[in-house]
Amino acid sequence: MIGKPEDAEDETQEILIKIMTHLSDFREESAFSSWVYRIACNHLLTTRGRKSHRTGMTFGLLEELVSTETENRPHLSVSGPERAVLLEEARFDCMQGVLACLEKDIRIAFILGELYGVTSTEGAFILDITDSSRRTS
């Protein structure tokens, strides 16, 4: 969500302070973890909006960047654990690039669901939207 590990660490501290100073506001209307995720998401959305972190990344631009990088990069000649680390870093960079191309609501929903295992009902609460998976007949 933030893009830079140092900034993410700072924002994590800010989120933890918000959670600790607002514990009395938790009304047990949802799971505690959902309440925490909602605070974190709201904080990050506000921070991103304030700092204008939107990069304007598109899938087309990402494709150009990847093509340029792969054309100019020599073949990976290392092996063993070092190769595994380098490949994991490349995978992580690609994932960050793809996430940067998504609209913020979709990016948050993906992160909550895929990385944190949040259900659609919890995600709807966190994002303050209607849970479209709960349809009535």
N, C-alpha and C positions, 0 to 999 in steps of 0.2 A: 504493500500500500504506500509506503513512504519512498522506497527506492534506494536509500542509503542506510547501511547498518547503523551508523553513528546516530543519525536522525531517529531511526526506529527505536534505538535504546533510550533516547531522550523522551520520545513520545510514550514509550512503555512506562517510564517512571511517572510521567504526568497522569497516565491512565490509572496506575496503581494508587496515586494520591487521590484522584477523584473517587475511586472505589472506596478507599478507606475513609474518606471524609463524608461519604454519603451512605454508609452502611445502614444508618437509621432510616433511609428512604426505601430500602428494600421491603416490599409489601407481600412477598411470597405469592404473587400472582403467577409466577413462572418459576422455572428452575433457577437457582442462583447463578449457574453458569450462563444461562440465557440473558439474565440481567447484566452480568459482567460484559458479555459480548456486545450487548446493546450500548452500554457506556463506551466501550472501546470503539465500536463502529462510529457512533456519533462524534466522538472526540476526533477520530482520524478524518472523518468527512469534513468537520469544521476546520481542522488544521490544514488539510489539503486545499480547501477553498480559500482560506486566509493566505496561504503561502503560494497559491497558484502553481502547484506542482504538475498540473496537466501538461504533458509533453507534446500532445498532438500526435502521438505514435499511432500509425495505422498498420494494418497487415501488409499493405503494399510497401510501405517504408521499411518495415521489419524484414520483408523478403529481400529488398535491395541490400540492407545491412548484412544479412546473413550471406547473401551471394558474394558481396565484396569481401567479407571476412574469410570465407572459405576459399576464394580464389587466391588471396594473398597470403594465406597461412601455409607453412610447410607441413608435410605429413607428420603426424604424431609418431615419433620414433621411440618413445619411452615405453616401458612395460612394467608389469607388476603393480604394486600398490600406488606408485606415482601416477601411472596411467589411469587407474581407477579414480583417483582424486581429480585429475584433470578432466576426465569424462563427466564426473558428477558436477564439477563446476560449470562445464559447458551446458549440461542439462538444466542446471539451475538458471543460468543466464538466459537460455531459450525460454524457459517458463516465465521468467520475469518480463521478457519481451512480449510474449503472447498476452500476459495479464495486462500489460500497459496498453495494449490495443483495445481491450474491452471497455465498455462503458462502466462507470464506477459501481452502479448497482449490480450489474452482472458479475463484475470482478469480486465484489464482496460476497455475493451469493455463492460463487464458485469456491472461494477461499473457505467460507464457513462450512460448506457441505463437504468438499473434498479433503480439506486439510484437517478440519476439526470435527467432522462427523455430525454436524448439526442437522437435525431433521427439518423438513419443510415447515412444520408448525413452529418450531423454535426459531427458524430463520425468518418467518413472517413476523414474529414478535420482535426479534432483534432489529429488523429493518423497518418495522412499523408499517407493514403492508398486509394485504389479504392473502391468506394461504390458499392458493389456487388448487392445491392437491386435495383439498377437503371439499368436494362437490356434494351437493345434496340432490336427491332425485325428485 
